[in-house]
């Protein structure tokens, strides 16, 4: 029996799931999903712009059950990770997600080019 894999869905991944990108289909079943409310905030904003409030609300509610909390230590690790990689255009939300993924022994699922060559990243376009 295959172990269930855990993935941290960044906003890019959440958006691709909503849009039924076929490359993200393998991540819609038999996986443990984690994300944060900050990622949902970004997703909500993007969906508001493209589809309106009703669609954005529906997606937010769907993914809310996968949100994990973060502590001060994670915030400081996020800051350090962003500092260590200051030459890249990394958002604070993505840096926090990357740190949280490691804490939960999950792969960071993203199609963001900035994360393509980092360890512990499942890069999917």
DRENRORO-327785 format. One record per residue: x, y, z of N, C-alpha, C in turn; residue in one letter; residue number from 1. Coordinates in Angstrom, 1 decimal, padded with zeros to 4 digits, always signed. Example, Ala and Ser with C-alpha at 12.3 -4.5 7.8 and 13.67 -1.06 7.14 Angstrom:
2
<rec n_x="+013.2" n_y="-005.7" n_z="+007.8" ca_x="+012.3" ca_y="-004.5" ca_z="+007.8" c_x="+013.2" c_y="-003.3" c_z="+007.8" residu="A" num="1"/>
<rec n_x="+012.8" n_y="-002.2" n_z="+007.1" ca_x="+013.7" ca_y="-001.1" ca_z="+007.1" c_x="+012.9" c_y="+000.0" c_z="+007.9" residu="S" num="2"/>
This chain:
125
<rec n_x="+000.8" n_y="-001.2" n_z="+000.0" ca_x="+000.0" ca_y="+000.0" ca_z="+000.0" c_x="+000.9" c_y="+001.2" c_z="+000.0" residu="X" num="1"/>
<rec n_x="+000.6" n_y="+002.2" n_z="-000.9" ca_x="+001.4" ca_y="+003.4" ca_z="-001.1" c_x="+001.1" c_y="+004.4" c_z="+000.0" residu="X" num="2"/>
<rec n_x="+002.1" n_y="+005.0" n_z="+000.6" ca_x="+001.9" ca_y="+006.0" ca_z="+001.6" c_x="+001.3" c_y="+007.3" c_z="+000.9" residu="X" num="3"/>
<rec n_x="+000.4" n_y="+007.9" n_z="+001.6" ca_x="-000.2" ca_y="+009.2" ca_z="+001.1" c_x="+000.9" c_y="+010.3" c_z="+001.3" residu="X" num="4"/>
<rec n_x="+001.1" n_y="+011.0" n_z="+000.2" ca_x="+002.1" ca_y="+012.1" ca_z="+000.2" c_x="+001.4" c_y="+013.4" c_z="+000.6" residu="X" num="5"/>
<rec n_x="+002.2" n_y="+014.2" n_z="+001.3" ca_x="+001.7" ca_y="+015.5" ca_z="+001.7" c_x="+002.3" c_y="+016.6" c_z="+000.9" residu="X" num="6"/>
<rec n_x="+001.5" n_y="+017.6" n_z="+000.5" ca_x="+001.9" ca_y="+018.8" ca_z="-000.3" c_x="+001.4" c_y="+020.0" c_z="+000.3" residu="X" num="7"/>
<rec n_x="+002.3" n_y="+021.0" n_z="+000.3" ca_x="+001.9" ca_y="+022.4" ca_z="+000.7" c_x="+001.5" c_y="+023.1" c_z="-000.7" residu="X" num="8"/>
<rec n_x="+000.3" n_y="+023.4" n_z="-000.8" ca_x="-000.2" ca_y="+024.1" ca_z="-002.0" c_x="+000.0" c_y="+025.6" c_z="-001.9" residu="X" num="9"/>
<rec n_x="+000.9" n_y="+026.1" n_z="-002.7" ca_x="+001.1" ca_y="+027.6" ca_z="-002.8" c_x="-000.1" c_y="+028.2" c_z="-003.6" residu="X" num="10"/>
<rec n_x="-000.1" n_y="+029.5" n_z="-003.7" ca_x="-001.2" ca_y="+030.1" ca_z="-004.4" c_x="-001.3" c_y="+029.7" c_z="-005.8" residu="X" num="11"/>
<rec n_x="-000.1" n_y="+029.6" n_z="-006.4" ca_x="+000.0" ca_y="+029.1" ca_z="-007.8" c_x="-000.7" c_y="+027.8" c_z="-008.0" residu="X" num="12"/>
<rec n_x="-000.4" n_y="+026.9" n_z="-007.1" ca_x="-001.0" ca_y="+025.5" ca_z="-007.2" c_x="-002.5" c_y="+025.6" c_z="-007.0" residu="X" num="13"/>
<rec n_x="-002.9" n_y="+026.3" n_z="-006.0" ca_x="-004.4" ca_y="+026.5" ca_z="-005.7" c_x="-005.1" c_y="+027.0" c_z="-007.0" residu="X" num="14"/>
<rec n_x="-004.5" n_y="+028.0" n_z="-007.6" ca_x="-005.1" ca_y="+028.6" ca_z="-008.8" c_x="-005.2" c_y="+027.6" c_z="-009.9" residu="X" num="15"/>
<rec n_x="-004.2" n_y="+026.8" n_z="-010.1" ca_x="-004.2" ca_y="+025.7" ca_z="-011.1" c_x="-005.2" c_y="+024.6" c_z="-010.9" residu="X" num="16"/>
<rec n_x="-005.3" n_y="+024.3" n_z="-009.6" ca_x="-006.4" ca_y="+023.3" ca_z="-009.2" c_x="-007.7" c_y="+023.8" c_z="-009.6" residu="X" num="17"/>
<rec n_x="-008.0" n_y="+025.1" n_z="-009.2" ca_x="-009.3" ca_y="+025.7" ca_z="-009.5" c_x="-009.6" c_y="+025.7" c_z="-011.0" residu="X" num="18"/>
<rec n_x="-008.5" n_y="+025.9" n_z="-011.8" ca_x="-008.7" ca_y="+026.0" ca_z="-013.2" c_x="-008.5" c_y="+024.6" c_z="-013.9" residu="X" num="19"/>
<rec n_x="-008.5" n_y="+023.6" n_z="-013.1" ca_x="-008.4" ca_y="+022.2" ca_z="-013.6" c_x="-007.3" c_y="+021.9" c_z="-014.6" residu="X" num="20"/>
<rec n_x="-006.2" n_y="+022.5" n_z="-014.3" ca_x="-005.0" ca_y="+022.2" ca_z="-015.1" c_x="-004.7" c_y="+020.7" c_z="-015.0" residu="X" num="21"/>
<rec n_x="-004.6" n_y="+020.1" n_z="-016.1" ca_x="-004.5" ca_y="+018.6" ca_z="-016.2" c_x="-003.2" c_y="+018.2" c_z="-015.5" residu="X" num="22"/>
<rec n_x="-002.2" n_y="+019.0" n_z="-015.5" ca_x="-000.9" ca_y="+018.7" ca_z="-014.8" c_x="-001.0" c_y="+018.6" c_z="-013.3" residu="X" num="23"/>
<rec n_x="-002.1" n_y="+019.2" n_z="-012.8" ca_x="-002.3" ca_y="+019.2" ca_z="-011.3" c_x="-003.3" c_y="+018.1" c_z="-010.9" residu="X" num="24"/>
<rec n_x="-003.9" n_y="+017.4" n_z="-011.8" ca_x="-004.8" ca_y="+016.4" ca_z="-011.5" c_x="-004.3" c_y="+015.3" c_z="-010.5" residu="X" num="25"/>
<rec n_x="-003.0" n_y="+014.9" n_z="-010.7" ca_x="-002.5" ca_y="+013.9" ca_z="-009.7" c_x="-002.5" c_y="+014.4" c_z="-008.3" residu="X" num="26"/>
<rec n_x="-002.6" n_y="+015.7" n_z="-008.1" ca_x="-002.6" ca_y="+016.3" ca_z="-006.7" c_x="-004.0" c_y="+016.5" c_z="-006.1" residu="X" num="27"/>
<rec n_x="-005.0" n_y="+016.0" n_z="-006.8" ca_x="-006.4" ca_y="+016.2" ca_z="-006.3" c_x="-006.9" c_y="+015.0" c_z="-005.6" residu="X" num="28"/>
<rec n_x="-006.2" n_y="+013.9" n_z="-005.6" ca_x="-006.7" ca_y="+012.7" ca_z="-004.9" c_x="-005.6" c_y="+012.0" c_z="-004.2" residu="X" num="29"/>
<rec n_x="-005.9" n_y="+011.4" n_z="-003.1" ca_x="-004.9" ca_y="+010.6" ca_z="-002.3" c_x="-003.7" c_y="+011.3" c_z="-001.9" residu="X" num="30"/>
<rec n_x="-003.8" n_y="+012.6" n_z="-001.6" ca_x="-002.8" ca_y="+013.4" ca_z="-001.1" c_x="-003.3" c_y="+014.2" c_z="+000.2" residu="X" num="31"/>
<rec n_x="-002.3" n_y="+014.5" n_z="+001.0" ca_x="-002.6" ca_y="+015.4" ca_z="+002.1" c_x="-002.3" c_y="+016.8" c_z="+001.7" residu="X" num="32"/>
<rec n_x="-003.3" n_y="+017.7" n_z="+001.8" ca_x="-003.1" ca_y="+019.1" ca_z="+001.3" c_x="-003.0" c_y="+020.0" c_z="+002.5" residu="X" num="33"/>
<rec n_x="-002.0" n_y="+020.9" n_z="+002.5" ca_x="-001.9" ca_y="+021.9" ca_z="+003.5" c_x="-001.6" c_y="+023.3" c_z="+002.8" residu="X" num="34"/>
<rec n_x="-002.1" n_y="+024.3" n_z="+003.4" ca_x="-001.9" ca_y="+025.7" ca_z="+002.9" c_x="-002.1" c_y="+026.6" c_z="+004.1" residu="X" num="35"/>
<rec n_x="-002.0" n_y="+027.9" n_z="+003.8" ca_x="-002.3" ca_y="+028.9" ca_z="+004.9" c_x="-003.4" c_y="+029.8" c_z="+004.4" residu="X" num="36"/>
<rec n_x="-004.0" n_y="+030.6" n_z="+005.4" ca_x="-005.0" ca_y="+031.6" ca_z="+005.1" c_x="-004.4" c_y="+032.7" c_z="+004.2" residu="X" num="37"/>
<rec n_x="-003.1" n_y="+032.9" n_z="+004.3" ca_x="-002.4" ca_y="+033.9" ca_z="+003.5" c_x="-002.5" c_y="+033.5" c_z="+002.0" residu="X" num="38"/>
<rec n_x="-002.3" n_y="+032.2" n_z="+001.7" ca_x="-002.4" ca_y="+031.7" ca_z="+000.4" c_x="-003.9" c_y="+031.9" c_z="-000.1" residu="X" num="39"/>
<rec n_x="-004.8" n_y="+031.6" n_z="+000.8" ca_x="-006.2" ca_y="+031.8" ca_z="+000.4" c_x="-006.6" c_y="+033.2" c_z="+000.2" residu="X" num="40"/>
<rec n_x="-005.9" n_y="+034.1" n_z="+000.9" ca_x="-006.2" ca_y="+035.6" ca_z="+000.7" c_x="-005.7" c_y="+035.9" c_z="-000.7" residu="X" num="41"/>
<rec n_x="-004.5" n_y="+035.4" n_z="-001.1" ca_x="-004.0" ca_y="+035.7" ca_z="-002.5" c_x="-005.0" c_y="+035.1" c_z="-003.5" residu="X" num="42"/>
<rec n_x="-005.4" n_y="+033.9" n_z="-003.3" ca_x="-006.3" ca_y="+033.2" ca_z="-004.3" c_x="-007.6" c_y="+034.0" c_z="-004.4" residu="X" num="43"/>
<rec n_x="-008.1" n_y="+034.3" n_z="-003.2" ca_x="-009.4" ca_y="+035.1" ca_z="-003.2" c_x="-009.3" c_y="+036.3" c_z="-004.0" residu="X" num="44"/>
<rec n_x="-008.2" n_y="+037.1" n_z="-003.9" ca_x="-008.0" ca_y="+038.3" ca_z="-004.6" c_x="-008.0" c_y="+038.0" c_z="-006.1" residu="X" num="45"/>
<rec n_x="-007.2" n_y="+037.0" n_z="-006.5" ca_x="-007.1" ca_y="+036.7" ca_z="-007.9" c_x="-008.4" c_y="+036.3" c_z="-008.5" residu="X" num="46"/>
<rec n_x="-009.2" n_y="+035.5" n_z="-007.8" ca_x="-010.5" ca_y="+035.0" ca_z="-008.3" c_x="-011.5" c_y="+036.2" c_z="-008.3" residu="X" num="47"/>
<rec n_x="-011.4" n_y="+037.1" n_z="-007.3" ca_x="-012.2" ca_y="+038.3" ca_z="-007.4" c_x="-012.0" c_y="+039.1" c_z="-008.7" residu="X" num="48"/>
<rec n_x="-010.8" n_y="+039.2" n_z="-009.0" ca_x="-010.5" ca_y="+040.0" ca_z="-010.2" c_x="-011.0" c_y="+039.3" c_z="-011.5" residu="X" num="49"/>
<rec n_x="-010.9" n_y="+038.0" n_z="-011.5" ca_x="-011.2" ca_y="+037.3" ca_z="-012.8" c_x="-012.7" c_y="+036.8" c_z="-012.8" residu="X" num="50"/>
<rec n_x="-013.3" n_y="+036.5" n_z="-011.7" ca_x="-014.6" ca_y="+035.8" ca_z="-011.7" c_x="-015.6" c_y="+036.4" c_z="-010.8" residu="X" num="51"/>
<rec n_x="-015.2" n_y="+037.3" n_z="-009.9" ca_x="-016.2" ca_y="+037.9" ca_z="-009.0" c_x="-016.3" c_y="+037.3" c_z="-007.7" residu="X" num="52"/>
<rec n_x="-017.0" n_y="+037.9" n_z="-006.8" ca_x="-017.1" ca_y="+037.6" ca_z="-005.4" c_x="-017.6" c_y="+036.2" c_z="-005.1" residu="X" num="53"/>
<rec n_x="-018.7" n_y="+035.8" n_z="-005.8" ca_x="-019.3" ca_y="+034.5" ca_z="-005.5" c_x="-018.3" c_y="+033.3" c_z="-005.8" residu="X" num="54"/>
<rec n_x="-017.6" n_y="+033.4" n_z="-006.9" ca_x="-016.6" ca_y="+032.4" ca_z="-007.2" c_x="-015.5" c_y="+032.4" c_z="-006.2" residu="X" num="55"/>
<rec n_x="-015.0" n_y="+033.6" n_z="-005.9" ca_x="-013.9" ca_y="+033.7" ca_z="-004.9" c_x="-014.2" c_y="+033.1" c_z="-003.6" residu="X" num="56"/>
<rec n_x="-015.5" n_y="+033.4" n_z="-003.1" ca_x="-015.9" ca_y="+032.9" ca_z="-001.8" c_x="-016.0" c_y="+031.4" c_z="-001.8" residu="X" num="57"/>
<rec n_x="-016.5" n_y="+030.9" n_z="-002.9" ca_x="-016.7" ca_y="+029.4" ca_z="-003.0" c_x="-015.3" c_y="+028.7" c_z="-002.9" residu="X" num="58"/>
<rec n_x="-014.4" n_y="+029.2" n_z="-003.6" ca_x="-013.0" ca_y="+028.6" ca_z="-003.6" c_x="-012.4" c_y="+028.8" c_z="-002.2" residu="X" num="59"/>
<rec n_x="-012.5" n_y="+029.9" n_z="-001.6" ca_x="-012.0" ca_y="+030.2" ca_z="-000.3" c_x="-012.5" c_y="+029.2" c_z="+000.7" residu="X" num="60"/>
<rec n_x="-013.8" n_y="+029.0" n_z="+000.7" ca_x="-014.4" ca_y="+028.0" ca_z="+001.6" c_x="-014.0" c_y="+026.6" c_z="+001.4" residu="X" num="61"/>
<rec n_x="-013.9" n_y="+026.3" n_z="+000.1" ca_x="-013.4" ca_y="+024.9" ca_z="-000.2" c_x="-012.1" c_y="+024.6" c_z="+000.3" residu="X" num="62"/>
<rec n_x="-011.1" n_y="+025.5" n_z="+000.2" ca_x="-009.7" ca_y="+025.2" ca_z="+000.6" c_x="-009.5" c_y="+025.6" c_z="+002.1" residu="X" num="63"/>
<rec n_x="-010.4" n_y="+026.2" n_z="+002.7" ca_x="-010.1" ca_y="+026.7" ca_z="+004.1" c_x="-009.8" c_y="+025.5" c_z="+005.1" residu="X" num="64"/>
<rec n_x="-010.4" n_y="+024.4" n_z="+004.8" ca_x="-010.2" ca_y="+023.2" ca_z="+005.7" c_x="-008.8" c_y="+022.7" c_z="+005.7" residu="X" num="65"/>
<rec n_x="-008.0" n_y="+023.1" n_z="+004.7" ca_x="-006.6" ca_y="+022.6" ca_z="+004.6" c_x="-005.6" c_y="+023.6" c_z="+005.2" residu="X" num="66"/>
<rec n_x="-006.1" n_y="+024.7" n_z="+005.8" ca_x="-005.2" ca_y="+025.7" ca_z="+006.3" c_x="-004.6" c_y="+025.2" c_z="+007.7" residu="X" num="67"/>
<rec n_x="-003.3" n_y="+025.5" n_z="+007.8" ca_x="-002.6" ca_y="+025.3" ca_z="+009.0" c_x="-002.2" c_y="+026.6" c_z="+009.6" residu="X" num="68"/>
<rec n_x="-002.0" n_y="+026.6" n_z="+010.9" ca_x="-001.5" ca_y="+027.8" ca_z="+011.6" c_x="+000.0" c_y="+027.9" c_z="+011.6" residu="X" num="69"/>
<rec n_x="+000.5" n_y="+029.1" n_z="+011.8" ca_x="+002.0" ca_y="+029.2" ca_z="+011.9" c_x="+002.3" c_y="+030.0" c_z="+013.1" residu="X" num="70"/>
<rec n_x="+003.5" n_y="+029.9" n_z="+013.6" ca_x="+003.9" ca_y="+030.5" ca_z="+014.8" c_x="+005.1" c_y="+031.5" c_z="+014.6" residu="X" num="71"/>
<rec n_x="+005.5" n_y="+032.2" n_z="+015.6" ca_x="+006.6" ca_y="+033.2" ca_z="+015.5" c_x="+007.9" c_y="+032.6" c_z="+014.9" residu="X" num="72"/>
<rec n_x="+008.2" n_y="+031.4" n_z="+015.3" ca_x="+009.4" ca_y="+030.7" ca_z="+014.8" c_x="+009.3" c_y="+030.6" c_z="+013.3" residu="X" num="73"/>
<rec n_x="+008.2" n_y="+030.2" n_z="+012.8" ca_x="+008.0" ca_y="+030.0" ca_z="+011.4" c_x="+008.2" c_y="+031.4" c_z="+010.7" residu="X" num="74"/>
<rec n_x="+007.6" n_y="+032.4" n_z="+011.3" ca_x="+007.8" ca_y="+033.8" ca_z="+010.7" c_x="+009.2" c_y="+034.2" c_z="+010.6" residu="X" num="75"/>
<rec n_x="+010.0" n_y="+033.9" n_z="+011.7" ca_x="+011.4" ca_y="+034.3" ca_z="+011.7" c_x="+012.2" c_y="+033.4" c_z="+010.6" residu="X" num="76"/>
<rec n_x="+011.8" n_y="+032.2" n_z="+010.5" ca_x="+012.5" ca_y="+031.3" ca_z="+009.5" c_x="+012.1" c_y="+031.8" c_z="+008.1" residu="X" num="77"/>
<rec n_x="+010.9" n_y="+032.2" n_z="+007.9" ca_x="+010.5" ca_y="+032.8" ca_z="+006.7" c_x="+011.4" c_y="+034.0" c_z="+006.3" residu="X" num="78"/>
<rec n_x="+011.5" n_y="+034.9" n_z="+007.3" ca_x="+012.3" ca_y="+036.1" ca_z="+007.1" c_x="+013.8" c_y="+035.7" c_z="+006.7" residu="X" num="79"/>
<rec n_x="+014.3" n_y="+034.7" n_z="+007.4" ca_x="+015.7" ca_y="+034.3" ca_z="+007.2" c_x="+015.8" c_y="+033.7" c_z="+005.8" residu="X" num="80"/>
<rec n_x="+014.8" n_y="+032.9" n_z="+005.4" ca_x="+014.8" ca_y="+032.2" ca_z="+004.1" c_x="+014.8" c_y="+033.3" c_z="+003.0" residu="X" num="81"/>
<rec n_x="+013.9" n_y="+034.3" n_z="+003.1" ca_x="+013.8" ca_y="+035.4" ca_z="+002.2" c_x="+015.2" c_y="+036.2" c_z="+002.1" residu="X" num="82"/>
<rec n_x="+015.7" n_y="+036.4" n_z="+003.3" ca_x="+017.0" ca_y="+037.1" ca_z="+003.3" c_x="+018.1" c_y="+036.3" c_z="+002.6" residu="X" num="83"/>
<rec n_x="+018.2" n_y="+035.0" n_z="+002.9" ca_x="+019.2" ca_y="+034.1" ca_z="+002.3" c_x="+019.1" c_y="+034.1" c_z="+000.8" residu="X" num="84"/>
<rec n_x="+017.9" n_y="+034.3" n_z="+000.3" ca_x="+017.6" ca_y="+034.3" ca_z="-001.2" c_x="+017.2" c_y="+035.6" c_z="-001.7" residu="X" num="85"/>
<rec n_x="+017.8" n_y="+036.7" n_z="-001.2" ca_x="+017.3" ca_y="+038.0" ca_z="-001.5" c_x="+017.5" c_y="+038.4" c_z="-003.0" residu="X" num="86"/>
<rec n_x="+018.3" n_y="+037.7" n_z="-003.7" ca_x="+018.5" ca_y="+038.0" ca_z="-005.1" c_x="+017.3" c_y="+037.5" c_z="-006.0" residu="X" num="87"/>
<rec n_x="+016.5" n_y="+036.6" n_z="-005.4" ca_x="+015.3" ca_y="+036.1" ca_z="-006.1" c_x="+014.1" c_y="+037.0" c_z="-005.7" residu="X" num="88"/>
<rec n_x="+013.1" n_y="+037.0" n_z="-006.6" ca_x="+011.9" ca_y="+037.7" ca_z="-006.3" c_x="+010.9" c_y="+036.8" c_z="-005.6" residu="X" num="89"/>
<rec n_x="+011.1" n_y="+036.6" n_z="-004.3" ca_x="+010.3" ca_y="+035.7" ca_z="-003.5" c_x="+009.3" c_y="+036.5" c_z="-002.7" residu="X" num="90"/>
<rec n_x="+008.1" n_y="+036.1" n_z="-002.7" ca_x="+007.1" ca_y="+036.8" ca_z="-001.8" c_x="+007.2" c_y="+036.3" c_z="-000.4" residu="X" num="91"/>
<rec n_x="+006.8" n_y="+037.1" n_z="+000.5" ca_x="+006.7" ca_y="+036.6" ca_z="+001.9" c_x="+005.8" c_y="+035.4" c_z="+002.1" residu="X" num="92"/>
<rec n_x="+004.7" n_y="+035.5" n_z="+001.4" ca_x="+003.7" ca_y="+034.4" ca_z="+001.5" c_x="+004.3" c_y="+033.1" c_z="+001.0" residu="X" num="93"/>
<rec n_x="+005.0" n_y="+033.1" n_z="-000.1" ca_x="+005.7" ca_y="+031.9" ca_z="-000.6" c_x="+006.8" c_y="+031.4" c_z="+000.3" residu="X" num="94"/>
<rec n_x="+007.6" n_y="+032.4" n_z="+000.8" ca_x="+008.6" ca_y="+032.0" ca_z="+001.7" c_x="+008.1" c_y="+031.3" c_z="+003.0" residu="X" num="95"/>
<rec n_x="+007.0" n_y="+031.8" n_z="+003.5" ca_x="+006.4" ca_y="+031.2" ca_z="+004.7" c_x="+005.8" c_y="+029.8" c_z="+004.3" residu="X" num="96"/>
<rec n_x="+005.2" n_y="+029.7" n_z="+003.2" ca_x="+004.7" ca_y="+028.4" ca_z="+002.7" c_x="+005.8" c_y="+027.4" c_z="+002.6" residu="X" num="97"/>
<rec n_x="+007.0" n_y="+027.8" n_z="+002.0" ca_x="+008.1" ca_y="+026.9" ca_z="+001.9" c_x="+008.6" c_y="+026.4" c_z="+003.2" residu="X" num="98"/>
<rec n_x="+008.7" n_y="+027.3" n_z="+004.2" ca_x="+009.1" ca_y="+027.0" ca_z="+005.5" c_x="+008.1" c_y="+026.0" c_z="+006.2" residu="X" num="99"/>
<rec n_x="+006.8" n_y="+026.3" n_z="+006.1" ca_x="+005.8" ca_y="+025.5" ca_z="+006.7" c_x="+005.8" c_y="+024.1" c_z="+006.0" residu="X" num="100"/>
<rec n_x="+006.0" n_y="+024.0" n_z="+004.7" ca_x="+006.0" ca_y="+022.7" ca_z="+004.0" c_x="+007.1" c_y="+021.8" c_z="+004.7" residu="X" num="101"/>
<rec n_x="+008.3" n_y="+022.4" n_z="+004.9" ca_x="+009.3" ca_y="+021.6" ca_z="+005.6" c_x="+008.9" c_y="+021.2" c_z="+007.0" residu="X" num="102"/>
<rec n_x="+008.3" n_y="+022.0" n_z="+007.7" ca_x="+007.9" ca_y="+021.7" ca_z="+009.1" c_x="+006.9" c_y="+020.5" c_z="+009.1" residu="X" num="103"/>
<rec n_x="+006.1" n_y="+020.5" n_z="+008.1" ca_x="+005.0" ca_y="+019.4" ca_z="+008.0" c_x="+005.5" c_y="+018.2" c_z="+007.2" residu="X" num="104"/>
<rec n_x="+006.8" n_y="+018.2" n_z="+006.8" ca_x="+007.3" ca_y="+017.1" ca_z="+006.0" c_x="+006.5" c_y="+016.9" c_z="+004.7" residu="X" num="105"/>
<rec n_x="+006.2" n_y="+018.1" n_z="+004.1" ca_x="+005.4" ca_y="+018.1" ca_z="+002.9" c_x="+006.3" c_y="+018.7" c_z="+001.8" residu="X" num="106"/>
<rec n_x="+006.0" n_y="+018.3" n_z="+000.6" ca_x="+006.6" ca_y="+019.0" ca_z="-000.6" c_x="+005.9" c_y="+020.3" c_z="-000.9" residu="X" num="107"/>
<rec n_x="+006.7" n_y="+021.3" n_z="-001.3" ca_x="+006.1" ca_y="+022.6" ca_z="-001.6" c_x="+005.7" c_y="+022.5" c_z="-003.1" residu="X" num="108"/>
<rec n_x="+004.4" n_y="+022.5" n_z="-003.4" ca_x="+003.8" ca_y="+022.3" ca_z="-004.7" c_x="+003.7" c_y="+023.7" c_z="-005.3" residu="X" num="109"/>
<rec n_x="+004.3" n_y="+023.9" n_z="-006.5" ca_x="+004.3" ca_y="+025.2" ca_z="-007.1" c_x="+004.7" c_y="+025.1" c_z="-008.6" residu="X" num="110"/>
<rec n_x="+004.3" n_y="+026.1" n_z="-009.3" ca_x="+004.7" ca_y="+026.3" ca_z="-010.7" c_x="+005.5" c_y="+027.6" c_z="-010.8" residu="X" num="111"/>
<rec n_x="+005.8" n_y="+028.2" n_z="-009.7" ca_x="+006.5" ca_y="+029.5" ca_z="-009.6" c_x="+007.9" c_y="+029.2" c_z="-010.0" residu="X" num="112"/>
<rec n_x="+008.4" n_y="+029.9" n_z="-011.1" ca_x="+009.8" ca_y="+029.7" ca_z="-011.6" c_x="+010.8" c_y="+030.0" c_z="-010.5" residu="X" num="113"/>
<rec n_x="+010.5" n_y="+030.9" n_z="-009.6" ca_x="+011.5" ca_y="+031.2" ca_z="-008.6" c_x="+011.9" c_y="+030.1" c_z="-007.6" residu="X" num="114"/>
<rec n_x="+011.0" n_y="+029.1" n_z="-007.6" ca_x="+011.2" ca_y="+027.9" ca_z="-006.7" c_x="+011.6" c_y="+026.7" c_z="-007.4" residu="X" num="115"/>
<rec n_x="+011.8" n_y="+026.8" n_z="-008.7" ca_x="+012.0" ca_y="+025.6" ca_z="-009.6" c_x="+013.2" c_y="+024.7" c_z="-009.1" residu="X" num="116"/>
<rec n_x="+014.3" n_y="+025.3" n_z="-008.7" ca_x="+015.5" ca_y="+024.6" ca_z="-008.4" c_x="+015.8" c_y="+024.4" c_z="-006.9" residu="X" num="117"/>
<rec n_x="+014.8" n_y="+024.8" n_z="-006.0" ca_x="+015.0" ca_y="+024.6" ca_z="-004.6" c_x="+014.7" c_y="+023.1" c_z="-004.2" residu="X" num="118"/>
<rec n_x="+015.4" n_y="+022.7" n_z="-003.1" ca_x="+015.1" ca_y="+021.3" ca_z="-002.6" c_x="+013.6" c_y="+021.4" c_z="-002.0" residu="X" num="119"/>
<rec n_x="+013.1" n_y="+020.2" n_z="-002.0" ca_x="+011.7" ca_y="+020.0" ca_z="-001.4" c_x="+010.6" c_y="+020.7" c_z="-002.1" residu="X" num="120"/>
<rec n_x="+010.8" n_y="+020.9" n_z="-003.4" ca_x="+009.8" ca_y="+021.5" ca_z="-004.3" c_x="+009.3" c_y="+020.5" c_z="-005.3" residu="X" num="121"/>
<rec n_x="+008.0" n_y="+020.4" n_z="-005.5" ca_x="+007.4" ca_y="+019.7" ca_z="-006.5" c_x="+007.0" c_y="+020.7" c_z="-007.5" residu="X" num="122"/>
<rec n_x="+007.8" n_y="+020.9" n_z="-008.6" ca_x="+007.5" ca_y="+021.9" ca_z="-009.6" c_x="+006.6" c_y="+021.4" c_z="-010.7" residu="X" num="123"/>
<rec n_x="+005.5" n_y="+022.1" n_z="-010.9" ca_x="+004.5" ca_y="+021.6" ca_z="-011.9" c_x="+004.0" c_y="+022.9" c_z="-012.6" residu="X" num="124"/>
<rec n_x="+004.0" n_y="+022.9" n_z="-013.9" ca_x="+003.5" ca_y="+024.0" ca_z="-014.7" c_x="+002.1" c_y="+023.6" c_z="-015.2" residu="X" num="125"/>
